[in-house]
């Protein structure tokens, strides 16, 4: 009814670490969303991640990353687990 109000309290689970990455970083797999990490030795590893909000050109990752990963922004189809690659660093915005 007009003029009425209510007090609402939301209980949200805390998120330990949340990362925002370009949407092109994500791979849709039958086992769930994944990203590609290039380890310091130059080998490729697929990591399962849990998604948060879809922010359009970027997405939140709420679980599965520690923050030390080097993610492939637009992984090509032929990229295989354990493959050696030469990574190029990009500037952060």
C-alpha positions, 0 to 999 in steps of 0.5 A, spaced: 500 500 500 502 507 498 506 510 504 508 503 507 515 501 508 518 495 511 525 493 514 529 488 510 535 485 513 540 480 508 544 475 510 550 474 505 555 469 505 562 473 505 567 472 499 574 470 501 577 473 495 573 475 488 577 476 482 574 480 476 576 477 469 575 479 462 569 474 459 573 472 454 577 468 459 572 463 461 571 456 457 564 453 458 566 446 459 561 440 460 564 439 467 563 447 469 566 453 467 574 453 467 580 458 465 587 457 462 593 458 467 600 459 464 605 456 470 612 459 470 615 453 467 610 455 461 605 449 461 598 450 460 593 448 466 586 448 466 582 450 472 575 449 474 572 456 477 566 458 480 562 464 477 559 470 481 556 476 477 556 477 470 558 484 469 557 484 461 565 484 458 567 481 465 565 476 470 566 475 477 570 469 479 568 467 487 572 460 487 578 457 484 583 462 483 589 464 488 591 471 485 597 468 483 595 465 476 597 468 469 590 467 465 590 466 458 585 472 456 582 468 449 584 461 449 584 458 442 581 451 441 587 447 440 590 449 447 591 442 451 593 441 458 600 441 459 602 444 453 608 449 453 607 456 451 610 463 451 606 467 455 606 475 454 604 479 459 599 484 458 598 491 462 592 491 467 587 497 466 
